[in-house]
Amino acid sequence: MTGELRVELLGDPRAWLGADQVALGPARQRAVFSVLVSQAGRLVPRRELIEGVWGTSPPASAEGSVHTYVSGLRRALEPDRPRWSPGTVLVSETDGYRLRLRADHLDLHAFQTLQSRAEALARDGDHRGAVEQLDAALALWRGAAYTGVPGPFAERHRARLAERRQTAVEQRVRSRLELGEHAELVVELVEMVGERPLREQAWALLITALHRSGRHAEALDVVGRLRAYFRRELGAEPGPAIQRLHERLLADTPAHAAPVPREHAREGGLLLVFPAAAAPAGSRAPDERDVERLRGHLDAALAGRGRAVLIEGEPGTGKSALLTAALTGGGEPGHHVAWAVADRRRPFLRVVGGALGADPAEATRNGLLARVEALCATAPLALVVEDLHLADDDGLVLWHQLTAATRLLPLLLAATCVPAGRRGTFAMLRDGVLARDGEAIRLGPVR
């Protein structure tokens, strides 16, 4: 095993000597390695290593453990070194240790370099070049930095680098806005805000993208949602940057685009796609309490507060009957209705696209997200998907993205499925619904 050392920290720590990957050992040994890499070329005192791995109250054995871990790392990083000869890659000195690593052989350094280049290009007005640099920078990430590394050092730097990565994501959005890609960014920004609802910069970018797309009323509506969310969650108003943006919106918005209640914002009528039959024959009648819960979620969507609902149960437990009772009725509703039934014979995106009245060319995840967003801009939308467990991988990703969009769109997203297990992709999808204030309604077996 020969060659120069290369290291990656933007994910689980990994190292190579030439083309050969190095085994970095147990978790605390990787923690020691991570501290040394982050301070490459600098003498790292033993007390700093101990504090970085164990904190301010280390066990009495910590110093001996550091010596053991350094010995293990030295064997891994310098496999051909004679046993008693001094290290050349991981060097012992009187007060600590020094790792010799070229800066350009560390992914973190590459990320920071690319991000700095992007900032300079954006300042010079080359936003296309800035986006290219940021694409390369973000491609270096394989997950959270220092994944699987214990100790206060990794925890502190993991949070710092997550912030740096998010700044790069937002920097990329700003350059794309300068390139005129306003409409293409809205769905991405809705998801970003759903993932980080307390981050004002993400809201500001979404508001800007809507405004520059000519969707002034929606931009002002998002400002109202942001203020309501911050009052509810933080007991405070958004900061001065949002206030200034709001003032600019009010000054720039033409009179015909002033905010109007959503129930009066109609363009081209309502999409009404109902199930072919009221409910499968032989299914159980729904519990009126579950019907009222679903109707309450629909009322909330009509008022602008979206939500995802998953109805779980074995065949015959009344899942479809519950949806039919709650979401259909006499007369024309005051909202869009799109009703899809998944099966294994057709691609899931085509099934949902048909229910949404989308052009077949739009049967991609981005195309369908844009279609949902366009419908929600004219009226609230109840999107129903029966038998979600039959969806393919593309369909499950679309569901995840739509679930994130319910945080900002007047969208009731409802699906039926068989009970999810504790593990696997479908269990993760269920957890994603609950993490975004959604609900899972479990229907018991037929008695």
Order of alpha helices (4+ residues) and beta strands (2+ residues): beta-beta-beta-alpha-beta-alpha-alpha-beta-beta-alpha-alpha-alpha-alpha-alpha-alpha-alpha-alpha-beta-alpha-beta-alpha-alpha-beta-alpha-beta-alpha-beta
